[in-house]
Amino acid sequence: MKKLLLGAGLFLVTALTAFAQVPQALNHQGIARNTSRTPLASSSIGLRLTVHDATEGGTIVYRETQTATTNSFGLYNLSIGAGTAVSGTFAGINWASGDKYLEVEIDPAGGSSYTSAGTSKLLSVPYSLYAKTNANSISGGTTNVVPKFTGASTL
């Protein structure tokens, strides 16, 4: 009986710990093109991804490199934070300190001779907007936030 209770307790602690983990990565998707603007179909490409603070050319808070393989349309998918860190750590980015910008650089040959493909401001996703409005109730604070519904309800 003691082994059963101990096993159940360990399972519960492990399960609760697993749910508390926030993925340390961002999904990113793009289309790799050559200088003639033709998609690089079914190619292995090199990428350098840089997170800048405050402005497009602001302080570099994180930089990594990755390789990806494009599909027949030149589309690639990757997780920023899962590459090889060059500068900083993904977990060390202070997301609360203001705007962040993502610069993407590509080497169509798969190496490290990168050409900038552009920089764009990182914006919120619905999950983060929801988490912000419910931060106190999720973190165990005393304020409970009730979602505001604008549509009709049937109670």
N, C-alpha and C positions, 0 to 999 in steps of 0.2 A: 504494500500500500504506500509506503514511504517513497519507493522508487517511482510509482505512478504519479504521486503528487509532485515529486521533484522534477520528473520529466515534463509534466504539464506546466509547472512554473517556468522551467527553462524555455519551453516552447512559447509561452506567453511573452516573456521578456524579449526573446528573439524576434517574435512577430511585431511587437510594439516598436522595437528599435528599427526594424526594416521599414515600417511605415513612416518613421520620422526622418528618413533620409531624403534630401532634396537632390535631384540629379545635378551634377556640376557640369552641365553642358547646354549648349543651345543648338537647335537644329538650323541648318543652313542649306539652301538649295540655290543653284545657279546654272546658267548655260555658258559653257566655255566656247569662245569664238576665236578665230584667227584674225589677223590684221585686216583681212578682206571682209570681216563680219560673218564668215561662214561658220556654222557650228562645228566643233571638233567632235565628230561622231566616233564612238567606241575608242576613245583615246585615254591613255594614262597621263594625267596632268599633275603638276606640282602647284601647291597653293601656299601662300603665306597670309595669315589672317591676323589683323591687328585691331585691338580695341583701344580707341583714343578717348581721353577724358575731355569733356566740355565742348570741344569743337572738332571739326573734321581733321584738323592738323594738330590737335592738342597733344598733351603728354601721353606717351604710350604707357598704358597700364597693364597690357597683356599682349603678347605676340606668340604665335605658334606656326608651325609648318605641318602640312599634311600632303598626302597624295590621294588622288581619287581617280576613278575610272568613269568616263562619261558613257551615256547610253547612245542609241542610234540618233538621237536628236541633240546631242551635246550636253544633256542634262547630267549634273552631278549632285549628290547628296552627301552631307557629312555632319558631324557633331563638333561644334567649336568647343574646345575644352578637352577633347579626346586626342588631340594631336601631340606633336613634340614641342614642348614649351621652349621658346627662345628667350623670352623676357617676362618676368613676373609669373604669377600663378593664377589660374582661372578662379580658384576659390578665394584668392586675395583681392579680387576686384570689388571695390566699394560701390555697389550699385546705388546706394542711397545718396551719393555725393553729387548727383547732377546727371546731365545728359552724357550718353556714351555713343560713340560712333564706331562702326565697323568698316575697316578698309580691307578689301580683297585684292590680292595680287596673284597672278597666274603665270606659270611657265608652261606653255603648251607642249613642250618637249618632255615634261615630267621631271625636270631638274630644279635648279634654284636660281635661274635667271628670270626673276619676276618682273612683270609689267602690271601696273595698276589697272584694275578693272573698275575701280570706283570706290567711293566711301559713302555710307548712308547712316542716318541716325537710327539707333535701335529704339524700337517702340514697344509698348506694353502689349501683352496678349490677354485675352479674357480671363484666364486663370489668375494672373497677377492682379488684375483690377479687382476681381472678387476677393482675393486674399487681403488686399489693402483695406477694403471696406469691412472685412470681418476679422481683422488682425487681433482685436482685443478678445473676442470670443474664442478664437482658435488658440491663442497663446495662453489662455487661462485667466485673462484679465477679468475685471468685474463688470465691464460693459458688454451687454449682449446686443448685437446689431441684428435687427430683423430685416430681411430683404424687403425692399419696397416694390410692390407689384403695381403696374400702371393699368393693367387690363382688368376686366371684370372677373370677379371670383364668385364661386358658389360655395357657401359655407353651410 
